[in-house]
């Protein structure tokens, strides 16, 4: 039998090949690699660039179980040496939050924050979200090609999360640029240096923002978090800064890439675009399918094994890091028929894992869904003939140090092709 690039002579996946997840070729189309891993090595040891022993989980059932497994800890202090080796010392100041903690601390932090992101509270943001979407499209030129990510997909969730947190308008772009540096730096000495510098600036900015909100509270989430308490007490200043950071970072990056991915696939598949936009109910269904098909979170954040964990004939050793390949799980053929086909009318199959599962299920999922809904309806209502400005295969995907995000580097479109023709 001819070996695939992912197979050794024994037929198991080659960890070195699996580590090729970091190459531009993989980033352009990771799905064939994940398909092979699901078959030959669903729990695969990696050789990642950060040098810390890591295992990758690729099948849906395993991924769903792992996301809720208390033996896979999110507490960064439990794997402090590994954390330092990957990110350096600077990241810790921003990572004392619900994303990197276990119960009971995680329960306390999440309970304080979650009231702002209920479906009912998020729905109250609809008029403002709609206004921002209209204003952004008002400013877009229609007689030339534009990058829809820069002009629309990123500014929409960025403006909304900044308004929620009370970030002054003149300070938002700087914070966005620092967050972009954090998302795109590598593991080498230069990357860690840039990471430390950006995180230091973000930390100082957020410390100052907390201080200003303490002295002059406003009608915003940050002011509410400063005064919020539960039965275990209020957030410390350190927790406030770190919580603000994770809400800011996750609250715009993931949504922006979701919007970009969705628009790209709908423009590439006109029949799916028509079906998705047929009615408000069809759009809600379509959004869930687009989240499954090409969500913006490719792999979970790191977990570490607190004991030896047997899985699929492999033992994940105590102390090893674990990543869960959400993109792979969402295309598992054991769960979804024809998983590599976008079908916006799809109803069969289990719930996708794009927002996670278990205690760490994404607290911002209702907001992300609403932002996608408003972005897509507003764009295609105002510009029903919008088209890609380049062939679909020329659109470039993110190349990042490790595959956390799945998204485009840019999305060139023409909003009104008739104006270009004229």
Buried (B, 14 or more C-beta within 10 A) or exposed (E): EEEBEBBBEEEBBBBEBBBBBBEEEBBEEBBEBBBBBBBBBBBBBBBBBBEBBBBBBBBBBBBBBBBEBEBBBBBBEBBEEBBBEBBBEBBBBBBBBBBBBBEEBBBBBBBBBEEBBEEEEBEEBEEBBBEBBEEBBEEBEBEEBBBBBEBBBBBBBBBBBBBBBBBEEEEBEEBBEBBBBBBBBBBEEEBBEBBBBBBBBBBEBBBEBBEBBBEEBEEBBBBBBBEBEEEEEBBEBBBBBBBBBBBBBBBBBBBBBBBBBBBBBBBBBEEBBEBBBEEEEBBEBBBBBBBBBBBBBBBBBBBBBBEEBEBEEBEBEEBBBBBBBBBBBBBBEEBBEEBEEBBBEBEEBBEBBBBBBEBBEBBBBBBBBBBBBBBBBBBBEBBEEBBBBEEEEEBBBBBBBBBBBBBBEBBBBBBBBEEBEE
